[in-house]
Amino acid sequence: MNKKFKVPHTYVIIFTLIIIAAIATYIIPAGTFERVEDSETGRTLVVSDSFKEVEQSPVSFLDVFRAVPKGMTEAGWIIFLVFVIGGSFGIINSTGAIEAGIGSAVKYLDGKEKIIIPVTISIFSLGGATFGMAESTLIFIPMGITLARSLGFDSIVGFAMVSIGAVCGFAGGALNVFTTGVAQGIAGLPLFSGIGVRIATTVIFIIIGSIYTLRYAIKVKHNPELSIVFDLEKQDKIDNKEGNIIALNKKHKFVLLVILIGFVFIIYGITHGWSTGSDLSAIFLLMGITSGLVYGIRPSQIAEAFVEGARSLTYGALIVGLSRGIVVILESGQIIDTIINSASSAVGIFPPIIAAVIMLLFQLFINFIVNSGSGQAAITMPIMAPLADMVGISRQTAVLAYQMGDGLSNQLWPTSGVLMAGLSLAKIPYDKWLKFVMPLIVILYIASALILMGTVAIGYGPF
């Protein structure tokens, strides 16, 4: 009997890529570009048409293992930023304020079928756009399904309201440190620069996702037999207690006010030159501690919640450093410039407006094997940023292509742990979900391609 194929652990995939990169240093010719520093911005630029082959310098067996700690060191500021934000939200989550706030908003809209779907999607998009809401969506899936069924919809609608909402914000990435922050840091862009286009992108995604989900929901309400999961709906009911909503109390409101003020400071800071990870970490740390104190949590409990929150992101944080090890190998073997030169030659035959779309598709497919937003940024942006320079695309556009290509495909690939866990919780078979979401994903990628073409046309920057 053949055993069912199981996708390897992400760490295994990334370390395998490190080994492949090491082998490639023996096969791919070494080469380098000349680089100059821009006197105005201080960033390093690749000099076009300056590529030349150099003596081969393959990495040794021991260098493969050295690449991991060296990658951790080079990506240290990003790793610690992720830990601080994770710890801060660990404190906030321990108060139950976010869960109660979202639950209260959803409960208030109960019975208002015409607006419940777009409003709920918009609410969850805020989480995706700010703190990269992903795993935490699992908390709200039973709640969303219970609400959807009470309105005459099905579990697909309940799941979509939560999951599609978070992904719309995640892919737009207005203030998402785990994608936008990491990618812009690697590309040498000011932290959270170009926020206007990303907000507009998020709004477009929300509108498309809302219309698509609402049309399906109305169709199911009028004729339940048209539900993709009609047979399952008849046989399978989620226990009501899974959808219980925490009551929003006075202390929750104070915590939500602290969070709101914190994000106001973050927006103010990024528009007034706060561009370092330490600035952002400081605000999140202050936000988390203040939230705990306002809610009445004892200092020792705040510390425990911080540790637990940081621990929950260890998996993702270490992926950043591990993924950086791939770049360490490529740089040590001096083949990263060869890859860039070959890629630019292939992409360069297309006009910049088409090359941007090719970058989007590249990120879509790479997410199948590297299903971590920050990890994918660590792997691809060191190549995509200088490639953008070579083909006449702004680095900001390259980052946007990464965000959309990575974020939207999280609703598509079975290698997405959050997607598969969510579907399991909702008791929706993957093939049923794919039948529902595939047309939406196609529409969203077409919209993404058009947005990227627009950014090329306007010279989306600052660079």
C-alpha positions as CSV (number, residue, x, y, z in Angstrom):
1,M,0.0,0.0,0.0
2,N,1.4,3.4,-0.9
3,K,1.7,5.8,1.9
4,K,0.1,9.2,1.5
5,F,2.5,11.9,0.7
6,K,3.1,14.4,3.5
7,V,4.6,17.8,2.8
8,P,7.9,18.1,4.7
9,H,8.4,20.5,7.6
10,T,9.1,24.1,6.4
11,Y,12.5,24.0,8.2
12,V,13.3,20.8,6.2
13,I,12.3,22.5,2.9
14,I,14.5,25.6,3.7
15,F,17.5,23.6,4.8
16,T,17.1,21.5,1.6
17,L,17.2,24.7,-0.3
18,I,20.4,25.7,1.5
19,I,22.0,22.4,0.4
20,I,20.8,22.9,-3.2
21,A,22.2,26.4,-3.1
22,A,25.5,25.0,-1.9
23,I,25.6,22.4,-4.7
24,A,24.8,25.3,-7.1
25,T,28.0,27.1,-6.1
26,Y,29.9,24.2,-7.8
27,I,27.8,24.4,-11.0
28,I,26.7,28.0,-11.6
29,P,29.5,30.2,-12.8
30,A,30.5,32.8,-10.2
31,G,30.1,36.4,-11.1
32,T,29.6,39.9,-9.7
33,F,28.1,43.3,-10.5
34,E,29.7,46.6,-9.7
35,R,27.8,48.4,-7.0
36,V,27.8,52.1,-6.1
37,E,26.3,54.0,-3.2
38,D,23.6,56.6,-3.9
39,S,24.9,59.8,-2.2
40,E,21.3,61.1,-1.7
41,T,19.6,58.0,-0.2
42,G,22.7,56.0,1.0
43,R,21.4,52.8,-0.6
44,T,23.6,50.5,-2.7
45,L,22.7,50.3,-6.4
46,V,23.7,47.7,-9.0
47,V,25.4,49.2,-12.0
48,S,23.6,48.1,-15.1
49,D,25.7,46.0,-17.7
50,S,28.6,45.7,-15.2
51,F,28.3,41.9,-14.7
52,K,31.5,39.9,-15.1
53,E,32.5,36.3,-14.3
54,V,35.0,35.7,-11.5
55,E,36.9,32.7,-10.2
56,Q,34.7,29.9,-8.9
57,S,34.4,29.9,-5.0
58,P,32.2,26.9,-4.0
59,V,31.2,26.6,-0.4
60,S,32.5,23.8,1.8
61,F,30.6,21.1,3.7
62,L,31.1,23.0,6.9
63,D,30.0,26.3,5.3
64,V,26.6,24.8,4.8
65,F,26.1,24.6,8.5
66,R,27.9,27.9,9.2
67,A,25.3,29.6,6.9
68,V,22.5,29.0,9.5
69,P,24.0,30.9,12.5
70,K,25.4,33.5,10.1
71,G,22.0,34.0,8.6
72,M,20.5,34.3,12.1
73,T,23.0,37.0,12.9
74,E,22.5,39.0,9.7
75,A,18.7,38.9,10.1
76,G,18.9,39.5,13.9
77,W,17.1,42.8,13.9
78,I,14.1,41.3,12.0
79,I,14.0,38.2,14.3
80,F,14.0,40.3,17.5
81,L,11.4,42.7,16.0
82,V,9.1,39.7,15.4
83,F,9.7,38.4,19.0
84,V,8.9,41.8,20.5
85,I,5.7,42.2,18.5
86,G,4.7,38.6,19.2
87,G,5.3,39.2,23.0
88,S,3.4,42.5,23.0
89,F,0.4,40.9,21.3
90,G,0.7,38.0,23.7
91,I,0.0,40.5,26.5
92,I,-2.9,42.1,24.5
93,N,-4.4,38.7,23.6
94,S,-4.3,37.7,27.3
95,T,-6.8,40.5,28.0
96,G,-9.3,39.1,25.5
97,A,-9.9,42.6,24.2
98,I,-9.4,41.9,20.5
99,E,-11.5,38.8,20.6
100,A,-14.3,40.6,22.5
101,G,-14.1,43.7,20.2
102,I,-14.4,41.7,17.0
103,G,-17.1,39.5,18.6
104,S,-19.1,42.5,19.7
105,A,-19.0,44.0,16.3
106,V,-20.0,40.8,14.6
107,K,-22.8,40.2,17.1
108,Y,-24.1,43.8,16.6
109,L,-24.4,43.1,12.9
110,D,-26.4,39.9,13.4
111,G,-29.4,39.9,11.1
112,K,-28.2,42.6,8.8
113,E,-27.5,40.2,5.9
114,K,-26.8,42.9,3.4
115,I,-23.9,44.4,5.3
116,I,-22.7,41.6,7.6
117,I,-20.3,40.1,5.1
118,P,-18.5,43.2,3.8
119,V,-18.3,44.6,7.4
120,T,-17.0,41.4,8.8
121,I,-14.4,41.0,6.0
122,S,-13.3,44.6,6.6
123,I,-12.9,44.1,10.3
124,F,-10.7,41.0,9.9
125,S,-8.8,42.8,7.1
126,L,-7.6,45.3,9.7
127,G,-6.0,42.5,11.6
128,G,-4.3,41.2,8.5
129,A,-3.1,44.6,7.5
130,T,-1.6,45.5,10.8
131,F,-0.3,42.7,12.9
132,G,-0.4,40.0,10.2
133,M,-3.4,38.2,11.5
134,A,-3.0,34.5,10.4
135,E,-3.0,31.8,13.1
136,S,-5.3,33.9,15.3
137,T,-8.1,33.7,12.7
138,L,-8.6,30.1,13.9
139,I,-10.1,31.5,17.1
140,F,-12.9,33.2,15.2
141,I,-13.8,30.6,12.6
142,P,-16.3,28.7,14.7
143,M,-17.9,32.1,15.6
144,G,-18.1,33.1,12.0
145,I,-19.6,29.8,10.9
146,T,-22.2,29.9,13.7
147,L,-23.2,33.4,12.6
148,A,-23.3,32.5,9.0
149,R,-25.6,29.5,9.6
150,S,-27.9,31.6,11.8
151,L,-28.3,34.0,8.8
152,G,-29.2,31.1,6.5
153,F,-25.8,30.8,4.8
154,D,-23.3,27.9,5.0
155,S,-20.0,27.1,6.6
156,I,-18.1,28.2,3.5
157,V,-19.5,31.8,4.0
158,G,-18.6,31.7,7.7
159,F,-15.1,30.6,7.0
160,A,-14.6,33.0,4.1
161,M,-15.8,36.1,6.2
162,V,-12.9,35.5,8.6
163,S,-10.2,34.0,6.4
164,I,-10.7,36.0,3.2
165,G,-11.0,39.1,5.3
166,A,-7.6,38.5,7.0
167,V,-6.0,37.7,3.7
168,C,-7.2,40.8,2.0
169,G,-5.5,42.9,4.7
170,F,-2.4,40.6,4.8
171,A,-1.9,40.8,1.0
172,G,-2.3,44.5,1.0
173,G,0.1,44.8,3.9
174,A,-0.4,48.4,4.9
175,L,1.3,48.0,8.3
176,N,2.2,44.3,8.3
177,V,5.7,44.1,9.8
178,F,6.0,40.4,9.0
179,T,5.7,41.0,5.3
180,T,6.0,44.6,4.3
181,G,8.4,45.5,7.1
182,V,10.7,42.5,6.4
183,A,10.6,43.0,2.6
184,Q,11.2,46.7,2.7
185,G,14.0,46.3,5.2
186,I,15.8,43.8,2.9
187,A,15.1,46.0,-0.1
188,G,16.6,49.1,1.7
189,L,13.3,51.0,1.6
190,P,12.0,53.2,4.4
191,L,9.9,51.2,6.8
192,F,6.2,51.3,5.7
193,S,6.9,53.8,2.9
194,G,4.3,53.8,0.1
195,I,1.5,53.2,2.5
196,G,-1.1,55.0,0.3
197,V,-1.0,52.5,-2.5
198,R,-1.1,49.6,-0.1
199,I,-4.2,50.9,1.6
200,A,-5.9,51.4,-1.8
201,T,-4.9,47.9,-2.7
202,T,-6.4,46.5,0.5
203,V,-9.6,48.4,-0.2
204,I,-9.8,46.9,-3.7
205,F,-9.3,43.4,-2.3
206,I,-12.0,43.9,0.3
207,I,-14.5,45.1,-2.3
208,I,-13.8,42.2,-4.6
209,G,-13.8,39.6,-1.8
210,S,-17.0,41.1,-0.3
211,I,-18.9,41.1,-3.6
212,Y,-17.8,37.6,-4.4
213,T,-18.7,36.1,-1.0
214,L,-22.0,38.0,-0.8
215,R,-23.2,36.8,-4.2
216,Y,-22.5,33.2,-3.2
217,A,-24.1,33.7,0.3
218,I,-27.3,35.2,-1.2
219,K,-27.5,32.3,-3.7
220,V,-27.2,29.8,-0.9
221,K,-29.8,31.6,1.2
222,H,-32.3,31.5,-1.6
223,N,-31.6,27.9,-2.5
224,P,-29.5,25.9,0.1
225,E,-29.1,23.0,-2.4
226,L,-26.7,25.3,-4.3
227,S,-24.3,25.3,-1.4
228,I,-20.9,23.7,-2.3
229,V,-21.1,21.8,1.1
230,F,-24.9,21.2,1.0
231,D,-24.6,17.5,1.9
232,L,-22.1,18.2,4.7
233,E,-24.3,21.0,6.1
234,K,-27.1,18.5,6.5
235,Q,-24.9,16.0,8.4
236,D,-22.4,18.1,10.2
237,K,-23.2,20.8,12.7
238,I,-20.5,22.6,14.8
239,D,-21.2,22.7,18.5
240,N,-22.7,26.1,19.5
241,K,-20.4,26.5,22.4
242,E,-17.5,26.8,19.9
243,G,-19.1,30.0,18.6
244,N,-19.5,31.7,22.0
245,I,-18.6,35.4,22.0
246,I,-16.8,37.0,24.8
247,A,-18.7,40.0,26.2
248,L,-17.0,43.4,25.7
249,N,-16.5,45.0,29.1
250,K,-15.2,48.4,30.2
251,K,-11.6,47.2,30.6
252,H,-11.7,45.7,27.1
253,K,-12.7,49.1,25.7
254,F,-9.7,50.7,27.5
255,V,-7.3,48.2,26.0
256,L,-8.8,48.7,22.5
257,L,-8.3,52.5,23.1
258,V,-4.6,51.8,24.0
259,I,-4.2,49.8,20.8
260,L,-5.8,52.5,18.7
261,I,-3.5,55.2,20.2
262,G,-0.6,52.9,19.6
263,F,-1.3,52.5,15.9
264,V,-1.9,56.3,15.6
265,F,1.6,56.7,17.0
266,I,3.0,54.1,14.5
267,I,1.3,55.9,11.6
268,Y,2.6,59.2,12.9
269,G,6.1,57.8,13.3
270,I,6.4,56.3,9.8
271,T,5.4,59.7,8.3
272,H,8.0,61.5,10.4
273,G,11.1,59.4,9.8
274,W,10.8,56.5,12.3
275,S,12.2,53.9,10.0
276,T,14.1,51.6,12.3
277,G,13.0,48.3,13.8
278,S,13.8,49.6,17.3
279,D,11.3,52.5,16.9
280,L,8.6,50.1,15.9
281,S,9.5,47.6,18.6
282,A,9.4,50.3,21.3
283,I,5.8,51.4,20.3
284,F,4.6,47.8,20.3
285,L,6.3,47.0,23.6
286,L,4.8,50.1,25.2
287,M,1.4,49.2,23.7
288,G,1.5,45.7,25.1
289,I,2.7,46.6,28.6
290,T,0.2,49.5,28.9
291,S,-2.7,47.2,27.7
292,G,-1.8,44.7,30.4
293,L,-1.6,47.3,33.1
294,V,-4.9,49.0,32.0
295,Y,-6.7,45.6,32.1
296,G,-5.3,45.0,35.6
297,I,-2.9,42.2,34.9
298,R,-0.1,41.8,37.5
299,P,3.5,42.6,36.2
300,S,4.5,38.9,36.6
301,Q,1.5,37.8,34.5
302,I,2.4,40.5,31.9
303,A,5.9,39.0,31.7
304,E,4.5,35.5,31.3
305,A,2.1,36.6,28.6
306,F,4.9,38.3,26.8
307,V,7.1,35.2,26.9
308,E,4.2,33.0,25.7
309,G,3.4,35.5,22.8
310,A,7.1,35.6,21.8
311,R,7.3,31.8,22.0
312,S,4.3,31.4,19.7
313,L,6.3,33.2,17.0
314,T,9.5,31.3,17.4
315,Y,8.7,29.1,14.4
316,G,8.2,32.1,12.1
317,A,11.0,34.2,13.6
318,L,13.6,31.5,13.1
319,I,12.4,30.9,9.6
320,V,13.7,34.5,8.8
321,G,17.2,33.6,9.9
322,L,17.2,30.1,8.5
323,S,16.0,31.5,5.1
324,R,18.8,34.1,5.2
325,G,21.2,31.1,5.2
326,I,20.3,30.5,1.6
327,V,21.4,34.0,0.7
328,V,24.6,33.6,2.8
329,I,25.4,30.5,0.6
330,L,24.6,32.3,-2.6
331,E,26.7,35.3,-1.6
332,S,29.6,33.2,-0.4
333,G,29.7,31.3,-3.6
334,Q,29.3,34.5,-5.6
335,I,26.5,33.2,-7.7
336,I,23.7,35.4,-6.5
337,D,24.7,38.1,-9.1
338,T,24.8,35.4,-11.8
339,I,21.3,34.4,-10.9
340,I,20.2,38.1,-11.0
341,N,21.9,38.6,-14.3
342,S,20.2,35.5,-15.8
343,A,16.9,36.5,-14.4
344,S,17.2,40.1,-15.6
345,S,18.1,38.8,-19.1
346,A,14.9,36.6,-19.1
347,V,12.7,39.2,-17.5
348,G,14.4,42.1,-19.3
349,I,13.1,41.0,-22.7
350,F,9.7,42.2,-21.4
351,P,8.8,45.8,-20.8
352,P,8.8,46.8,-17.1
353,I,5.0,46.8,-17.0
354,I,5.0,43.0,-17.9
355,A,8.1,42.2,-15.9
356,A,6.3,43.3,-12.7
357,V,3.5,40.8,-13.4
358,I,6.1,38.1,-13.9
359,M,7.5,38.9,-10.4
360,L,3.9,38.5,-9.0
361,L,3.6,35.0,-10.6
362,F,7.0,34.1,-9.3
363,Q,6.0,34.9,-5.7
364,L,2.8,33.0,-6.2
365,F,4.6,29.8,-7.0
366,I,7.5,30.2,-4.5
367,N,4.9,30.4,-1.7
368,F,4.0,26.7,-2.4
369,I,7.3,25.6,-1.0
370,V,8.1,28.5,1.4
371,N,4.8,29.1,3.1
372,S,6.0,31.8,5.5
373,G,5.6,35.5,4.6
374,S,8.7,36.7,6.4
375,G,10.6,33.6,5.2
376,Q,9.6,34.2,1.6
377,A,10.7,37.8,1.9
378,A,14.1,36.7,3.3
379,I,14.6,34.3,0.4
380,T,13.3,36.3,-2.6
381,M,13.8,40.0,-1.9
382,P,17.6,39.9,-2.0
383,I,17.2,38.8,-5.6
384,M,14.0,40.7,-6.5
385,A,15.2,44.1,-5.2
386,P,18.4,44.4,-7.4
387,L,16.5,42.6,-10.3
388,A,13.9,45.4,-10.1
389,D,16.8,47.9,-10.5
390,M,18.0,46.0,-13.5
391,V,14.7,45.9,-15.4
392,G,13.6,49.4,-14.6
393,I,11.0,48.7,-11.9
394,S,11.0,50.4,-8.5
395,R,11.9,48.3,-5.5
396,Q,8.6,49.4,-4.0
397,T,6.8,47.7,-6.8
398,A,8.9,44.6,-6.3
399,V,7.9,44.6,-2.6
400,L,4.2,45.0,-3.6
401,A,4.5,42.1,-6.1
402,Y,5.9,40.0,-3.3
403,Q,3.1,41.0,-0.8
404,M,0.3,40.2,-3.1
405,G,1.9,37.0,-4.6
406,D,2.6,35.7,-1.2
407,G,-0.5,36.8,0.7
408,L,-3.3,35.8,-1.8
409,S,-1.8,32.3,-2.4
410,N,-2.2,31.6,1.3
411,Q,-5.8,30.8,0.4
412,L,-4.8,28.4,-2.3
413,W,-1.9,26.1,-1.5
414,P,-2.4,23.0,0.7
415,T,1.1,23.7,2.1
416,S,-0.5,26.6,4.1
417,G,-0.7,25.3,7.7
418,V,-3.2,28.0,8.7
419,L,-5.5,27.3,5.8
420,M,-5.5,23.6,6.4
421,A,-6.0,24.0,10.1
422,G,-8.8,26.4,9.5
423,L,-10.5,24.1,7.0
424,S,-10.1,21.2,9.5
425,L,-11.7,23.3,12.2
426,A,-14.6,24.3,9.9
427,K,-14.9,20.7,8.6
428,I,-14.7,21.9,5.0
429,P,-12.8,19.5,2.6
430,Y,-10.0,21.2,0.8
431,D,-11.4,20.3,-2.6
432,K,-14.7,22.0,-1.7
433,W,-12.9,25.1,-0.5
434,L,-10.8,25.1,-3.7
435,K,-14.0,25.0,-5.8
436,F,-15.3,28.1,-4.0
437,V,-12.1,30.1,-3.7
438,M,-10.4,29.5,-7.1
439,P,-12.4,31.9,-9.1
440,L,-11.9,34.6,-6.5
441,I,-8.2,34.0,-6.4
442,V,-8.0,34.4,-10.2
443,I,-10.0,37.7,-10.0
444,L,-7.7,39.0,-7.2
445,Y,-4.6,38.1,-9.1
446,I,-5.9,39.9,-12.2
447,A,-6.6,42.9,-10.0
448,S,-3.1,42.6,-8.6
449,A,-1.5,42.5,-12.1
450,L,-3.4,45.7,-13.0
451,I,-2.4,47.4,-9.8
452,L,1.3,46.5,-10.5
453,M,1.0,47.9,-14.0
454,G,-0.3,51.1,-12.5
455,T,2.6,51.4,-10.0
456,V,5.1,50.9,-12.9
457,A,3.3,53.7,-14.8
458,I,3.4,56.1,-11.9
459,G,6.9,55.3,-10.7
460,Y,5.7,54.0,-7.3
461,G,8.5,54.9,-4.9
462,P,10.3,56.4,-3.2
463,F,12.5,54.2,-5.3
